[in-house]
């Protein structure tokens, strides 16, 4: 009898994945409530719950540079019941800037899908004496010791350091707690400029407090059709987007990962979800796990090299 039953046995991973999810799933979000990543996590958690028949609960675990929450997800059981909604900051930028992280992106996490992405914009004060990006660069070269930029995380700091390296400028780094504080400092003239997420600039721009001089998107943005792309300005290396995606602890069964990737891609294509993402100034993506993996493999060495050239290495 036992021998006859053997052909029906499933490999361990498939057995664990069969019927998943059988109970609630938690989405670990290493950010505080209210921000774009939080909105994104809750949007997808609701649709996953509706499609898969189990609660998907967002757990906010904010902390320094999203490190504690990301480490918590990396250490979770690889059973499909703990997932990470992670942005490019903790996944590809933190490894470049932090000497000792409690997680290793490629060893400890399995990419599932990039949900959405967004470009950065070059913002300056409304009354700043440089009406164009070329004027800003000329000003920076003429005043090498008198220009600065604001950034609240490595995901904003390293792109600006890449600009310094490519343009030969010396914008000095000033730290801020968040994008809103960074934009406020730009508007007040406390820093010369900032490369910051487009959504955070929208309010100050609409109020006439800042100008947008360039965008890192591959094409001009509808919100700022007059603003050239960095490629148009002869900085093709600055064509980049930050992203938010879903990952799982390494070792999570492949059938679970594949099902999640399929569901997330389908959710991203839903008209209501597309409308919501675009309303947040986000570009819908819904990538495959393989595409997500290639993005990580490309960006990790890129930002590591930028951090090395800029002498940026942080201890925890």
Secondary structure, DSSP 8 states (H G I E B T S, - for coil): -HHHHGGG---HHHHHHTT--SS-EEEEESS-TTSHHHHHHHHHHHHHHHHHSS-EEEEE---GGGHHHHHHHHHS-SSSSEEEEEEHIIIIIHHHHBS--SS-HHHHEEEEEEEEEEEEEEEEETT-S--SHHHHHHHHHHTTTS-EEEESSHHHHHHHHHHHHHHT---EEEE-SSHHHHHHHHHTTSSSBEEEEHHHHHHHHHTTSEEEEEE-SSS--GGGTTSEETTTTT-GGG--EEEEEEEEETT--HHHHHHHHHHHHHHHTSHHHHHHHHHTT-EE----HHHHHHHHHHHHHHHHHHHHHTT--B--
